Amino acid sequence: MVLNSDSAEAFIRANTSLVSPPHVPEIRLHLADEAHDLWKKTEEELAEIGLPPPFWAFAWAGGQGLARHILDHPALLAGKRVLDFASGSGLVAIAACIAGADEVIAADIDPFARAACALNGAENSVDFAFTGEDPIGTDDGWDMVLAGDVFYDRELAARLAPWFSALRLRGAEVLVGDPGRSYLPKDRLDALAVYEVPVSRALEDSEIKRTTVWRFA
């Protein structure tokens, strides 16, 4: 399979349906109907080009909780330049646009996330930039950095915590949506809100994930 924007969009359209995540029903996304089917198909069809699992195909609990929070508190983002880290489907980036952010940049190293963000942004009539570069350790002067469900991996968490702390010390707001992942650095965080987010048992260990929106202190 030769990966380009057309082939990525065709794959997404063929393997997802337009649905609204249960905790953010005002947003519509191209999401997988059956998690394991798409996961298996992606591994089979894309292994030769070494693409990662399709995190872009699911509305993870941390992202849903964070998107709900910024939609319900648009003043947090009004007029701000925002980075949505590990954007995946673009759910949080879309919510940031709807909430009134002045500029939104979605960042994700998965090539399919670029196509997913483009399709989902268009479906929700919003426009935001996308970068496939890894922004960890960089600072482009964002006013706010949003990260949904990113503390699931020890090595990634070890890179994220000092970066987020440095951004916070510089003056940026850093908000994290997390449903209790193992490597969340709670000692550096202040809780802002808690949500009960419906999720799929194919992805999680329960049908409801208690999800907290945190601010790096």
PyRosetta script that sets phi, psi and omega in degrees:
from pyrosetta import init, pose_from_sequence

init()
pose = pose_from_sequence("MVLNSDSAEAFIRANTSLVSPPHVPEIRLHLADEAHDLWKKTEEELAEIGLPPPFWAFAWAGGQGLARHILDHPALLAGKRVLDFASGSGLVAIAACIAGADEVIAADIDPFARAACALNGAENSVDFAFTGEDPIGTDDGWDMVLAGDVFYDRELAARLAPWFSALRLRGAEVLVGDPGRSYLPKDRLDALAVYEVPVSRALEDSEIKRTTVWRFA")
pose.set_psi(1, 124.7)
pose.set_omega(1, 176.8)
pose.set_phi(2, -89.7)
pose.set_psi(2, 119.6)
pose.set_omega(2, -175.5)
pose.set_phi(3, -86.6)
pose.set_psi(3, 120.7)
pose.set_omega(3, 169.4)
pose.set_phi(4, -145.4)
pose.set_psi(4, 177.5)
pose.set_omega(4, -175.4)
pose.set_phi(5, -61.4)
pose.set_psi(5, -36.8)
pose.set_omega(5, -179.5)
pose.set_phi(6, -67.8)
pose.set_psi(6, -44.9)
pose.set_omega(6, -178.7)
pose.set_phi(7, -68.8)
pose.set_psi(7, -36.6)
pose.set_omega(7, 178.0)
pose.set_phi(8, -65.1)
pose.set_psi(8, -44.9)
pose.set_omega(8, 178.7)
pose.set_phi(9, -63.8)
pose.set_psi(9, -39.7)
pose.set_omega(9, 179.5)
pose.set_phi(10, -64.0)
pose.set_psi(10, -41.1)
pose.set_omega(10, 178.6)
pose.set_phi(11, -63.7)
pose.set_psi(11, -42.8)
pose.set_omega(11, -179.6)
pose.set_phi(12, -63.9)
pose.set_psi(12, -46.5)
pose.set_omega(12, -179.7)
pose.set_phi(13, -61.8)
pose.set_psi(13, -36.8)
pose.set_omega(13, -176.2)
pose.set_phi(14, -75.9)
pose.set_psi(14, -21.3)
pose.set_omega(14, -172.0)
pose.set_phi(15, -119.2)
pose.set_psi(15, 11.4)
pose.set_omega(15, 178.7)
pose.set_phi(16, -138.8)
pose.set_psi(16, 170.7)
pose.set_omega(16, 172.7)
pose.set_phi(17, -129.1)
pose.set_psi(17, 154.2)
pose.set_omega(17, 176.0)
pose.set_phi(18, -78.7)
pose.set_psi(18, 115.9)
pose.set_omega(18, -179.4)
pose.set_phi(19, -140.0)
pose.set_psi(19, 165.0)
pose.set_omega(19, 175.3)
pose.set_phi(20, -105.1)
pose.set_psi(20, 123.8)
pose.set_omega(20, 175.3)
pose.set_phi(21, -57.7)
pose.set_psi(21, 140.8)
pose.set_omega(21, -172.1)
pose.set_phi(22, -60.0)
pose.set_psi(22, -29.4)
pose.set_omega(22, -176.9)
pose.set_phi(23, -91.2)
pose.set_psi(23, -10.3)
pose.set_omega(23, 177.1)
pose.set_phi(24, -135.8)
pose.set_psi(24, 67.3)
pose.set_omega(24, -172.7)
pose.set_phi(25, -65.7)
pose.set_psi(25, -14.6)
pose.set_omega(25, 179.1)
pose.set_phi(26, -78.6)
pose.set_psi(26, -5.0)
pose.set_omega(26, 179.7)
pose.set_phi(27, -114.3)
pose.set_psi(27, 138.2)
pose.set_omega(27, 177.4)
pose.set_phi(28, -114.7)
pose.set_psi(28, 135.8)
pose.set_omega(28, -175.8)
pose.set_phi(29, -135.0)
pose.set_psi(29, 153.1)
pose.set_omega(29, 169.5)
pose.set_phi(30, -80.8)
pose.set_psi(30, 104.9)
pose.set_omega(30, -176.2)
pose.set_phi(31, -127.2)
pose.set_psi(31, 156.8)
pose.set_omega(31, 179.5)
pose.set_phi(32, -70.8)
pose.set_psi(32, 138.0)
pose.set_omega(32, 176.3)
pose.set_phi(33, -77.1)
pose.set_psi(33, -45.5)
pose.set_omega(33, -179.7)
pose.set_phi(34, -123.1)
pose.set_psi(34, 110.0)
pose.set_omega(34, -172.3)
pose.set_phi(35, -55.0)
pose.set_psi(35, -48.6)
pose.set_omega(35, -174.3)
pose.set_phi(36, -69.0)
pose.set_psi(36, -34.0)
pose.set_omega(36, 178.7)
pose.set_phi(37, -60.8)
pose.set_psi(37, -49.0)
pose.set_omega(37, -178.8)
pose.set_phi(38, -68.6)
pose.set_psi(38, -39.5)
pose.set_omega(38, 179.8)
pose.set_phi(39, -59.2)
pose.set_psi(39, -45.4)
pose.set_omega(39, 179.9)
pose.set_phi(40, -66.1)
pose.set_psi(40, -45.7)
pose.set_omega(40, -179.1)
pose.set_phi(41, -61.6)
pose.set_psi(41, -41.1)
pose.set_omega(41, -179.6)
pose.set_phi(42, -65.0)
pose.set_psi(42, -42.7)
pose.set_omega(42, 178.5)
pose.set_phi(43, -61.8)
pose.set_psi(43, -40.2)
pose.set_omega(43, -178.9)
pose.set_phi(44, -70.7)
pose.set_psi(44, -46.0)
pose.set_omega(44, -172.8)
pose.set_phi(45, -80.2)
pose.set_psi(45, -26.7)
pose.set_omega(45, -171.5)
pose.set_phi(46, -114.6)
pose.set_psi(46, 2.1)
pose.set_omega(46, -177.6)
pose.set_phi(47, -59.2)
pose.set_psi(47, -35.2)
pose.set_omega(47, -176.2)
pose.set_phi(48, -63.4)
pose.set_psi(48, -27.2)
pose.set_omega(48, 179.0)
pose.set_phi(49, -105.3)
pose.set_psi(49, 10.4)
pose.set_omega(49, 169.1)
pose.set_phi(50, 66.1)
pose.set_psi(50, 30.6)
pose.set_omega(50, 179.1)
pose.set_phi(51, -78.8)
pose.set_psi(51, 147.2)
pose.set_omega(51, -178.4)
pose.set_phi(52, -75.8)
pose.set_psi(52, 170.7)
pose.set_omega(52, 176.2)
pose.set_phi(53, -56.6)
pose.set_psi(53, 151.9)
pose.set_omega(53, -172.2)
pose.set_phi(54, -81.8)
pose.set_psi(54, 71.6)
pose.set_omega(54, 176.8)
pose.set_phi(55, -59.8)
pose.set_psi(55, -24.5)
pose.set_omega(55, -180.0)
pose.set_phi(56, -67.2)
pose.set_psi(56, -14.1)
pose.set_omega(56, -173.8)
pose.set_phi(57, -91.7)
pose.set_psi(57, 3.3)
pose.set_omega(57, -174.8)
pose.set_phi(58, -134.8)
pose.set_psi(58, 145.1)
pose.set_omega(58, 176.3)
pose.set_phi(59, -94.9)
pose.set_psi(59, 90.9)
pose.set_omega(59, -175.7)
pose.set_phi(60, -68.1)
pose.set_psi(60, 153.4)
pose.set_omega(60, -174.1)
pose.set_phi(61, -58.5)
pose.set_psi(61, -43.1)
pose.set_omega(61, -179.6)
pose.set_phi(62, -61.7)
pose.set_psi(62, -40.6)
pose.set_omega(62, 177.6)
pose.set_phi(63, -67.3)
pose.set_psi(63, -40.4)
pose.set_omega(63, 178.6)
pose.set_phi(64, -64.2)
pose.set_psi(64, -43.4)
pose.set_omega(64, 179.4)
pose.set_phi(65, -64.2)
pose.set_psi(65, -42.5)
pose.set_omega(65, 179.6)
pose.set_phi(66, -66.7)
pose.set_psi(66, -41.5)
pose.set_omega(66, 178.2)
pose.set_phi(67, -62.7)
pose.set_psi(67, -42.1)
pose.set_omega(67, 178.6)
pose.set_phi(68, -61.2)
pose.set_psi(68, -40.8)
pose.set_omega(68, -177.3)
pose.set_phi(69, -64.8)
pose.set_psi(69, -44.8)
pose.set_omega(69, -177.2)
pose.set_phi(70, -75.4)
pose.set_psi(70, -28.4)
pose.set_omega(70, 174.2)
pose.set_phi(71, -67.1)
pose.set_psi(71, -36.1)
pose.set_omega(71, -179.1)
pose.set_phi(72, -82.0)
pose.set_psi(72, -14.1)
pose.set_omega(72, -179.4)
pose.set_phi(73, -132.7)
pose.set_psi(73, 64.3)
pose.set_omega(73, -174.8)
pose.set_phi(74, -61.5)
pose.set_psi(74, -23.1)
pose.set_omega(74, 179.6)
pose.set_phi(75, -61.7)
pose.set_psi(75, -23.5)
pose.set_omega(75, 178.7)
pose.set_phi(76, -62.5)
pose.set_psi(76, -29.2)
pose.set_omega(76, -172.6)
pose.set_phi(77, -112.2)
pose.set_psi(77, -8.8)
pose.set_omega(77, -173.3)
pose.set_phi(78, -54.9)
pose.set_psi(78, 122.3)
pose.set_omega(78, 175.9)
pose.set_phi(79, 75.5)
pose.set_psi(79, 7.3)
pose.set_omega(79, -173.9)
pose.set_phi(80, -98.9)
pose.set_psi(80, 157.0)
pose.set_omega(80, 174.2)
pose.set_phi(81, -97.0)
pose.set_psi(81, 119.4)
pose.set_omega(81, -165.2)
pose.set_phi(82, -122.6)
pose.set_psi(82, 137.0)
pose.set_omega(82, 170.1)
pose.set_phi(83, -106.4)
pose.set_psi(83, 127.2)
pose.set_omega(83, 172.0)
pose.set_phi(84, -101.4)
pose.set_psi(84, 103.6)
pose.set_omega(84, -176.1)
pose.set_phi(85, -81.4)
pose.set_psi(85, 138.8)
pose.set_omega(85, -178.7)
pose.set_phi(86, 54.2)
pose.set_psi(86, 56.4)
pose.set_omega(86, -167.9)
pose.set_phi(87, -66.1)
pose.set_psi(87, -32.9)
pose.set_omega(87, 179.5)
pose.set_phi(88, 62.2)
pose.set_psi(88, -113.5)
pose.set_omega(88, -179.5)
pose.set_phi(89, -72.5)
pose.set_psi(89, -15.3)
pose.set_omega(89, -175.1)
pose.set_phi(90, 90.3)
pose.set_psi(90, 8.3)
pose.set_omega(90, -176.9)
pose.set_phi(91, -53.6)
pose.set_psi(91, -51.7)
pose.set_omega(91, -176.1)
pose.set_phi(92, -69.9)
pose.set_psi(92, -37.0)
pose.set_omega(92, 176.9)
pose.set_phi(93, -62.1)
pose.set_psi(93, -41.9)
pose.set_omega(93, 178.3)
pose.set_phi(94, -63.3)
pose.set_psi(94, -44.5)
pose.set_omega(94, 178.2)
pose.set_phi(95, -60.7)
pose.set_psi(95, -39.1)
pose.set_omega(95, 179.3)
pose.set_phi(96, -64.0)
pose.set_psi(96, -39.3)
pose.set_omega(96, 177.0)
pose.set_phi(97, -63.6)
pose.set_psi(97, -47.5)
pose.set_omega(97, -179.8)
pose.set_phi(98, -61.6)
pose.set_psi(98, -36.0)
pose.set_omega(98, -177.8)
pose.set_phi(99, -72.8)
pose.set_psi(99, -12.5)
pose.set_omega(99, 174.3)
pose.set_phi(100, 107.3)
pose.set_psi(100, 16.8)
pose.set_omega(100, 175.3)
pose.set_phi(101, -59.5)
pose.set_psi(101, 144.0)
pose.set_omega(101, -178.7)
pose.set_phi(102, -70.8)
pose.set_psi(102, -38.5)
pose.set_omega(102, 178.7)
pose.set_phi(103, -148.6)
pose.set_psi(103, 137.7)
pose.set_omega(103, -179.9)
pose.set_phi(104, -127.8)
pose.set_psi(104, 131.2)
pose.set_omega(104, 175.6)
pose.set_phi(105, -120.0)
pose.set_psi(105, 121.7)
pose.set_omega(105, 175.2)
pose.set_phi(106, -94.2)
pose.set_psi(106, 134.9)
pose.set_omega(106, 179.9)
pose.set_phi(107, -123.7)
pose.set_psi(107, 129.4)
pose.set_omega(107, 176.3)
pose.set_phi(108, -161.3)
pose.set_psi(108, 135.0)
pose.set_omega(108, -176.9)
pose.set_phi(109, -83.7)
pose.set_psi(109, -9.2)
pose.set_omega(109, 177.7)
pose.set_phi(110, -78.3)
pose.set_psi(110, 121.6)
pose.set_omega(110, -179.9)
pose.set_phi(111, -58.1)
pose.set_psi(111, -31.5)
pose.set_omega(111, 179.7)
pose.set_phi(112, -69.9)
pose.set_psi(112, -25.2)
pose.set_omega(112, 179.1)
pose.set_phi(113, -63.8)
pose.set_psi(113, -33.4)
pose.set_omega(113, 177.5)
pose.set_phi(114, -59.3)
pose.set_psi(114, -47.4)
pose.set_omega(114, 179.7)
pose.set_phi(115, -67.6)
pose.set_psi(115, -40.3)
pose.set_omega(115, 179.2)
pose.set_phi(116, -62.3)
pose.set_psi(116, -43.7)
pose.set_omega(116, 179.5)
pose.set_phi(117, -63.4)
pose.set_psi(117, -40.3)
pose.set_omega(117, 179.3)
pose.set_phi(118, -63.9)
pose.set_psi(118, -46.6)
pose.set_omega(118, 179.9)
pose.set_phi(119, -64.2)
pose.set_psi(119, -44.9)
pose.set_omega(119, -176.6)
pose.set_phi(120, -72.5)
pose.set_psi(120, -35.2)
pose.set_omega(120, 175.2)
pose.set_phi(121, -61.8)
pose.set_psi(121, -45.2)
pose.set_omega(121, 179.4)
pose.set_phi(122, -63.7)
pose.set_psi(122, -39.2)
pose.set_omega(122, -179.8)
pose.set_phi(123, -62.1)
pose.set_psi(123, -30.5)
pose.set_omega(123, -178.4)
pose.set_phi(124, -103.1)
pose.set_psi(124, 10.0)
pose.set_omega(124, 175.0)
pose.set_phi(125, 58.2)
pose.set_psi(125, 39.7)
pose.set_omega(125, 174.7)
pose.set_phi(126, -127.0)
pose.set_psi(126, 159.3)
pose.set_omega(126, -177.2)
pose.set_phi(127, -130.3)
pose.set_psi(127, 127.8)
pose.set_omega(127, 176.5)
pose.set_phi(128, -146.0)
pose.set_psi(128, 159.0)
pose.set_omega(128, -179.4)
pose.set_phi(129, -80.3)
pose.set_psi(129, 163.3)
pose.set_omega(129, 178.3)
pose.set_phi(130, -139.5)
pose.set_psi(130, 139.1)
pose.set_omega(130, 171.4)
pose.set_phi(131, -128.7)
pose.set_psi(131, 137.0)
pose.set_omega(131, 176.2)
pose.set_phi(132, -94.3)
pose.set_psi(132, 2.8)
pose.set_omega(132, 178.0)
pose.set_phi(133, -80.9)
pose.set_psi(133, 149.3)
pose.set_omega(133, 175.9)
pose.set_phi(134, -78.7)
pose.set_psi(134, 114.6)
pose.set_omega(134, -176.2)
pose.set_phi(135, -86.6)
pose.set_psi(135, -3.1)
pose.set_omega(135, -175.8)
pose.set_phi(136, -58.2)
pose.set_psi(136, 129.2)
pose.set_omega(136, 180.0)
pose.set_phi(137, 90.5)
pose.set_psi(137, -4.7)
pose.set_omega(137, 179.7)
pose.set_phi(138, -104.6)
pose.set_psi(138, 168.7)
pose.set_omega(138, 178.1)
pose.set_phi(139, -149.1)
pose.set_psi(139, 106.9)
pose.set_omega(139, -179.9)
pose.set_phi(140, -101.4)
pose.set_psi(140, 20.7)
pose.set_omega(140, 174.9)
pose.set_phi(141, 79.6)
pose.set_psi(141, 20.8)
pose.set_omega(141, 179.8)
pose.set_phi(142, -61.0)
pose.set_psi(142, 144.4)
pose.set_omega(142, 173.6)
pose.set_phi(143, -77.8)
pose.set_psi(143, -30.9)
pose.set_omega(143, -177.3)
pose.set_phi(144, -145.9)
pose.set_psi(144, 140.9)
pose.set_omega(144, 173.7)
pose.set_phi(145, -119.5)
pose.set_psi(145, 128.8)
pose.set_omega(145, -179.7)
pose.set_phi(146, -112.7)
pose.set_psi(146, 137.8)
pose.set_omega(146, -179.2)
pose.set_phi(147, -144.4)
pose.set_psi(147, 114.1)
pose.set_omega(147, 179.9)
pose.set_phi(148, -103.1)
pose.set_psi(148, 119.1)
pose.set_omega(148, 172.5)
pose.set_phi(149, 60.0)
pose.set_psi(149, 59.3)
pose.set_omega(149, -176.3)
pose.set_phi(150, -115.5)
pose.set_psi(150, -4.1)
pose.set_omega(150, -175.4)
pose.set_phi(151, -102.6)
pose.set_psi(151, 44.9)
pose.set_omega(151, -178.5)
pose.set_phi(152, -96.2)
pose.set_psi(152, -8.4)
pose.set_omega(152, -173.7)
pose.set_phi(153, -130.4)
pose.set_psi(153, 133.6)
pose.set_omega(153, -175.2)
pose.set_phi(154, -61.4)
pose.set_psi(154, -47.1)
pose.set_omega(154, -177.0)
pose.set_phi(155, -67.0)
pose.set_psi(155, -40.9)
pose.set_omega(155, 177.5)
pose.set_phi(156, -63.8)
pose.set_psi(156, -43.9)
pose.set_omega(156, 179.7)
pose.set_phi(157, -60.2)
pose.set_psi(157, -38.2)
pose.set_omega(157, -179.8)
pose.set_phi(158, -65.4)
pose.set_psi(158, -27.7)
pose.set_omega(158, 176.6)
pose.set_phi(159, -83.7)
pose.set_psi(159, -35.1)
pose.set_omega(159, -174.4)
pose.set_phi(160, -73.1)
pose.set_psi(160, -43.8)
pose.set_omega(160, -172.6)
pose.set_phi(161, -56.9)
pose.set_psi(161, -49.3)
pose.set_omega(161, 179.3)
pose.set_phi(162, -67.4)
pose.set_psi(162, -32.5)
pose.set_omega(162, 178.2)
pose.set_phi(163, -66.5)
pose.set_psi(163, -48.8)
pose.set_omega(163, 179.0)
pose.set_phi(164, -61.4)
pose.set_psi(164, -39.8)
pose.set_omega(164, 179.2)
pose.set_phi(165, -63.6)
pose.set_psi(165, -41.1)
pose.set_omega(165, 179.2)
pose.set_phi(166, -64.7)
pose.set_psi(166, -41.2)
pose.set_omega(166, 177.6)
pose.set_phi(167, -62.9)
pose.set_psi(167, -40.8)
pose.set_omega(167, 179.6)
pose.set_phi(168, -64.9)
pose.set_psi(168, -41.8)
pose.set_omega(168, 179.1)
pose.set_phi(169, -63.2)
pose.set_psi(169, -32.3)
pose.set_omega(169, 178.1)
pose.set_phi(170, -72.2)
pose.set_psi(170, -21.9)
pose.set_omega(170, 177.5)
pose.set_phi(171, 122.9)
pose.set_psi(171, -3.3)
pose.set_omega(171, 178.1)
pose.set_phi(172, -76.8)
pose.set_psi(172, 149.4)
pose.set_omega(172, 170.4)
pose.set_phi(173, -85.8)
pose.set_psi(173, 136.6)
pose.set_omega(173, 177.3)
pose.set_phi(174, -125.8)
pose.set_psi(174, 113.7)
pose.set_omega(174, -179.9)
pose.set_phi(175, -112.1)
pose.set_psi(175, 135.2)
pose.set_omega(175, -176.8)
pose.set_phi(176, -126.2)
pose.set_psi(176, 130.6)
pose.set_omega(176, 171.4)
pose.set_phi(177, -100.6)
pose.set_psi(177, 125.4)
pose.set_omega(177, -174.3)
pose.set_phi(178, -147.1)
pose.set_psi(178, 132.2)
pose.set_omega(178, -179.9)
pose.set_phi(179, -98.6)
pose.set_psi(179, 30.2)
pose.set_omega(179, 178.4)
pose.set_phi(180, 94.0)
pose.set_psi(180, 34.8)
pose.set_omega(180, 177.7)
pose.set_phi(181, -67.1)
pose.set_psi(181, 157.1)
pose.set_omega(181, -168.0)
pose.set_phi(182, -65.7)
pose.set_psi(182, -29.4)
pose.set_omega(182, -169.7)
pose.set_phi(183, -111.2)
pose.set_psi(183, 22.9)
pose.set_omega(183, 176.9)
pose.set_phi(184, -68.9)
pose.set_psi(184, 124.9)
pose.set_omega(184, -179.7)
pose.set_phi(185, -83.2)
pose.set_psi(185, 76.3)
pose.set_omega(185, -172.8)
pose.set_phi(186, -60.2)
pose.set_psi(186, -26.8)
pose.set_omega(186, -177.8)
pose.set_phi(187, -68.3)
pose.set_psi(187, -12.9)
pose.set_omega(187, 179.8)
pose.set_phi(188, -106.0)
pose.set_psi(188, 7.4)
pose.set_omega(188, -168.7)
pose.set_phi(189, -122.8)
pose.set_psi(189, 151.9)
pose.set_omega(189, 170.4)
pose.set_phi(190, -116.4)
pose.set_psi(190, 131.5)
pose.set_omega(190, -179.6)
pose.set_phi(191, -78.3)
pose.set_psi(191, 134.2)
pose.set_omega(191, 178.4)
pose.set_phi(192, -105.1)
pose.set_psi(192, -38.6)
pose.set_omega(192, -175.6)
pose.set_phi(193, -162.6)
pose.set_psi(193, 157.4)
pose.set_omega(193, 178.1)
pose.set_phi(194, -128.2)
pose.set_psi(194, 136.0)
pose.set_omega(194, -179.0)
pose.set_phi(195, -129.6)
pose.set_psi(195, 148.2)
pose.set_omega(195, 172.9)
pose.set_phi(196, -99.9)
pose.set_psi(196, 105.9)
pose.set_omega(196, -169.5)
pose.set_phi(197, -106.0)
pose.set_psi(197, 120.3)
pose.set_omega(197, 175.0)
pose.set_phi(198, -67.2)
pose.set_psi(198, 135.2)
pose.set_omega(198, -179.9)
pose.set_phi(199, -139.5)
pose.set_psi(199, 174.4)
pose.set_omega(199, 179.7)
pose.set_phi(200, -91.8)
pose.set_psi(200, 137.1)
pose.set_omega(200, 175.9)
pose.set_phi(201, -66.2)
pose.set_psi(201, -18.3)
pose.set_omega(201, 176.5)
pose.set_phi(202, -68.3)
pose.set_psi(202, -21.0)
pose.set_omega(202, -178.4)
pose.set_phi(203, -109.1)
pose.set_psi(203, -31.3)
pose.set_omega(203, -172.7)
pose.set_phi(204, -124.4)
pose.set_psi(204, 177.6)
pose.set_omega(204, -178.6)
pose.set_phi(205, -93.7)
pose.set_psi(205, 5.5)
pose.set_omega(205, 178.2)
pose.set_phi(206, -156.5)
pose.set_psi(206, 168.6)
pose.set_omega(206, -179.9)
pose.set_phi(207, -88.1)
pose.set_psi(207, -13.7)
pose.set_omega(207, 176.4)
pose.set_phi(208, -130.1)
pose.set_psi(208, 128.4)
pose.set_omega(208, 176.8)
pose.set_phi(209, -113.4)
pose.set_psi(209, 123.2)
pose.set_omega(209, 175.7)
pose.set_phi(210, -73.5)
pose.set_psi(210, 113.2)
pose.set_omega(210, -170.3)
pose.set_phi(211, -117.7)
pose.set_psi(211, 129.6)
pose.set_omega(211, -178.6)
pose.set_phi(212, -108.4)
pose.set_psi(212, 138.5)
pose.set_omega(212, 170.0)
pose.set_phi(213, -97.7)
pose.set_psi(213, 122.5)
pose.set_omega(213, -176.0)
pose.set_phi(214, -113.7)
pose.set_psi(214, 152.6)
pose.set_omega(214, 170.6)
pose.set_phi(215, -116.7)
pose.set_psi(215, 130.0)
pose.set_omega(215, 174.5)
pose.set_phi(216, -64.4)
pose.set_psi(216, 128.6)
pose.set_omega(216, -175.9)
pose.set_phi(217, -85.7)
pose.dump_pdb("model.pdb")
